[in-house]
Amino acid sequence: TDTTEAELIERFGPEVARTVMEVTDDKSLDKAQRKALQIEHAPHMSHAAQQVKLADKISNLRDILASPPADWSGERKQAYFDWAANVVAGLRGANPQLEAVFDAVYAQRTSLSNA
């Protein structure tokens, strides 16, 4: 969104704003760079940001399983699942319960069609 850090601070306080900014991709970079940086930065994020990132990846995988973008092939969906698993590998230990949920959702990747 176009929401600024200052707006986040005003509405939700500095702690929430810091966490949101920490998990927000730099949109000035190309997609491949942003994806690589998520993998690279995951182990070094704050505990709060790691949990948000875990929850976000769970949500994204569930969305792809339930209602994937119409133009995504089975290969693209599988590639997203695999990339998300690489991000989550760097988050291991942050929240075992969320990690178990991620693993259960990731295991459903076998239902991804090649269509």
N, C-alpha and C positions, 0 to 999 in steps of 0.2 A: 504494500500500500504506500501511499504518499505520506504516511504518518511519520513525524520527525521524532528524534530522541527527546527533544524538549517537550513535545506533546505527551509522550509516554511518561516522562517524569512528572509532569503536571497532573496527569490523570491517575497514574498507578504507583508513582514513587520511584526513587532512584534504583532500588534493587531489581524491580521488575524490568525497568528500562534497560539496565545493564545486561540482564539475561536475554532480553529480546534482541538487543544489539549484538550480543555475542553469537546468537544462532542465526542472525540475518546474513544472507549472502551479499557480497559486494556485486551489485548488478552491473558495474562498469566492466567487469571481467567477462570473458566469454564463458559459455556454459561448461565446456570441458574443464576450464580452470577452476570454476566454482565447485564442480563436482570433485575434482582432485583435492582442493583445499578442504572440503568437508571431511574427507578421509584423513588428511594430514592433521587437521586441527582437533579432531574428535577426542583424542586422548588427553589433550591439554586444556580442554574447556573446564569451566567451573563445574562443580557438582550439580548445581541447579540447571545450568545449560545442558549438561549431558542428559539429564532426565527429560528436559523438554525435547531435545533432539531424538531421544529414544521414542518418546510418545509420538512425535511427528512422523518418524519412519514407520511406526506401527500404523498410524492413520493412513499414510500414503499407500502402504501395501494393501490394507483393507479396501481402500477406494479402488485400487487397480483390480483387485479380485471381484469386487461387487459391481463396479461400473467403470470399466477402463475407457480411456479416450478412444473414440471410434476409429481413429486413424493409427492406433498403435498395433503393430503386429505382435504375434506371440513372442518373437525374438526380442522386440523392444521391451515388452513387459518383463521377460526373463532377465534382460540386461539391467533393468531398473532394480529388480529384486536382488540381483547379485551385487550391484553397486551399493544398495542400502545395507546389505550384509557386511560389506567392507567398512562402511561408516560405523556400523554398530560394533564391529570387532574392536574398534578403538574406544568404545564406551563400556566395554565389559567391566563389571564390578561396580558400576554406578548405581544400579538398581536391579537386583536379581529377579524381582517380580516382573518388571517391565521387560527384562531380557527374555524371560520365559514366554511372555506373551508374544514378543517379536519372533522368537523361535517357532512358536506354534503357527503364527501367521505365515512366516517364511516357508514352513513345511507344506503349506497349501499351494505352493508355486507349481506343483505337478498338475494342478487343474488349469494352468494357463494354456490357452489354445494357441495354435500356430496360425490362426486366422488373422 
